[in-house]
Amino acid sequence: MESNPTGSFTGWLRGEFGRLKLKQLRAVAAGLILAVAGLFGGLDTVNAGPTVFAADEPHSDGEFTLTVMRASVVDELRAGRRVVARAQPGRKFLGVVADVRNDGTIPGRLLGEMTLRDPDQNTSVGVFRIHDGSPATTLGPGLSEQLVFVWRVPEGEIHPDSEVTLRVTGKRFTELLVTYGRNWIDNPGDYAEITLPVTFR
């Protein structure tokens, strides 16, 4: 009668696993997972933190390329002679100026494109075009615009020697599950930060 080496090996393996305790089985399973993962290029690395970029340095989040230039604080928000937002007791307006280019193939939403890292008591006022002060909610594909992102902040929170840190979340172009078509969505855990000195005007 022919011996069955495969069957013998399988039987031996079953016997060895039968003798292992639960803790040992977990260790073996973890080792097997790591070994298999190694065959396919390894496990994903944990996000070590944000990408950091500097003023006047272009940064792409996938959808937009932003070149952030400066941050300043004013009492009242004006566009020429027109008052966009009046002064309020105990509040100031923080504006961050950036060149923004839409690198995608569809119009991109500008609101929320940049956020303050510490949002407590800070309210987004909107995004405005520098050249005429008009609101800018979207930017068409292939277009560039110089914009100011504005927040209302508590008066004592930012002072002349302050710095402000802003966050830009990475995006990916994907098929929408609830509605039809494709669009850019935030990619959780993928973000960049820029820290700027604040000037008062």
C-alpha positions in Angstrom: 0.0 0.0 0.0 1.4 3.4 -1.0 2.1 5.9 1.8 0.5 9.3 1.6 3.1 11.9 2.5 0.6 14.7 2.2 -1.9 13.0 4.4 0.8 12.2 7.0 2.0 15.8 7.0 -1.5 17.1 7.4 -2.2 14.7 10.3 1.1 15.7 12.0 0.2 19.4 11.6 -3.3 18.8 13.1 -1.6 17.0 16.0 0.8 19.8 16.6 -1.9 22.5 16.5 -4.0 20.4 18.8 -1.2 20.5 21.4 -0.9 24.3 21.3 -2.6 26.5 23.8 -4.9 29.4 22.8 -2.2 32.0 23.5 0.3 30.0 21.3 -2.3 29.7 18.5 -2.8 33.5 18.5 0.9 34.0 18.1 1.1 31.5 15.3 -1.9 33.1 13.5 -0.3 36.5 13.8 3.0 35.2 12.4 1.1 33.6 9.4 -0.7 36.9 8.7 2.6 38.9 8.7 4.2 36.3 6.5 1.3 36.4 4.0 1.3 40.2 4.1 5.0 40.2 3.4 4.4 38.3 0.2 2.1 41.1 -1.1 4.2 44.1 -0.2 3.6 44.4 3.5 1.0 46.0 5.6 0.0 49.6 5.3 2.0 51.9 7.5 0.3 53.9 10.1 0.0 57.6 9.3 2.9 59.3 11.1 1.3 62.7 11.1 0.5 65.5 8.7 2.6 66.6 5.7 4.0 70.0 6.5 4.3 72.7 3.8 5.5 76.3 3.9 4.2 79.7 2.7 4.7 80.2 -1.0 5.2 76.5 -1.5 2.6 74.8 -3.8 0.8 71.9 -2.1 -1.6 69.5 -3.9 -4.4 67.7 -2.1 -5.3 65.8 -5.2 -8.1 68.1 -6.4 -6.5 71.5 -5.8 -3.0 72.9 -5.7 -2.8 75.7 -3.1 0.0 78.2 -2.6 -0.7 79.8 0.7 0.9 83.2 1.1 0.0 85.1 4.3 -2.4 85.5 7.2 -3.7 88.7 8.6 -6.3 90.0 11.1 -8.7 92.9 10.6 -11.5 94.5 12.5 -13.9 94.8 9.6 -14.0 92.9 6.3 -14.1 95.2 3.3 -13.9 94.8 -0.5 -12.9 98.2 -1.7 -15.6 100.5 -0.3 -18.1 97.7 0.2 -18.4 96.3 3.7 -18.5 92.5 3.5 -18.7 91.9 7.3 -19.0 94.6 9.9 -16.9 94.9 13.1 -18.3 93.1 16.1 -17.4 93.6 19.8 -15.0 90.9 21.0 -14.4 89.5 17.5 -11.8 89.8 14.7 -11.6 88.5 11.2 -8.7 86.2 10.2 -8.0 86.1 6.5 -5.6 83.7 4.8 -4.6 84.5 1.2 -3.8 81.7 -1.2 -3.5 81.0 -4.9 -5.8 78.1 -5.7 -5.8 76.0 -8.9 -8.3 73.3 -9.7 -6.4 70.3 -11.1 -9.5 68.2 -11.6 -11.9 67.7 -14.4 -15.0 69.0 -12.6 -15.8 72.2 -10.6 -14.4 72.0 -7.1 -16.0 73.2 -3.9 -13.9 75.8 -2.0 -15.8 76.0 1.3 -13.9 73.9 3.8 -10.9 73.5 1.5 -8.8 75.0 4.3 -9.7 74.7 8.0 -8.2 76.0 11.2 -6.5 73.2 13.2 -8.0 74.5 16.4 -11.6 75.4 15.4 -13.0 76.2 18.9 -15.0 79.4 18.8 -13.8 80.1 15.3 -16.5 80.4 12.6 -15.9 80.2 8.8 -17.2 83.4 7.1 -16.5 82.2 3.6 -14.1 82.4 0.7 -13.7 85.6 -1.4 -11.9 86.7 -4.6 -9.1 89.1 -3.9 -9.6 91.2 -7.0 -13.2 92.2 -6.3 -14.2 90.8 -2.9 -17.0 88.6 -4.4 -17.8 85.3 -2.8 -16.2 82.2 -4.3 -17.9 78.9 -3.6 -16.5 76.8 -6.5 -13.6 76.9 -8.9 -13.9 75.4 -12.4 -11.5 72.8 -13.8 -8.2 74.1 -15.0 -8.8 77.6 -13.4 -6.7 79.5 -10.9 -7.8 82.2 -8.6 -6.3 84.3 -5.8 -8.6 83.9 -2.8 -8.9 84.8 0.8 -10.3 82.3 3.3 -11.9 84.1 6.2 -12.8 83.1 9.8 -14.4 85.1 12.6 -12.2 84.6 15.7 -12.3 85.7 19.4 -10.4 89.0 19.8 -8.0 87.7 22.5 -7.2 84.4 20.7 -4.8 86.0 18.1 -2.3 88.7 19.0 0.5 90.4 17.0 3.1 87.7 17.8 0.7 84.8 17.1 0.9 82.0 14.5 -2.0 80.2 13.0 -2.0 76.6 11.8 -4.3 75.5 8.9 -5.1 72.1 7.7 -5.7 70.8 4.1 -7.3 67.4 3.8 -6.2 65.1 1.0 -8.9 64.0 -1.5 -9.6 61.2 -3.9 -11.8 61.0 -6.9 -14.3 58.2 -6.5 -17.6 56.7 -7.6 -20.5 58.1 -5.5 -22.5 55.4 -3.7 -25.7 57.3 -2.9 -26.0 59.6 -6.0 -24.8 59.0 -9.5 -21.5 60.1 -10.9 -18.0 60.7 -9.5 -16.7 63.4 -7.2 -13.8 64.3 -4.9 -14.2 63.2 -1.3 -12.0 63.7 1.7 -9.4 61.0 2.4 -9.5 60.5 6.2 -6.1 60.5 7.8 -4.4 62.1 4.8 -3.9 65.8 5.6 -1.3 68.5 5.5 -0.7 71.6 7.7 0.9 75.0 7.3 1.8 77.4 10.1 1.8 81.1 9.3 2.7 84.2 11.3 -0.2 86.6 11.7 -0.1 90.3 10.8 -2.5 92.9 12.1 -4.0 95.6 9.8 
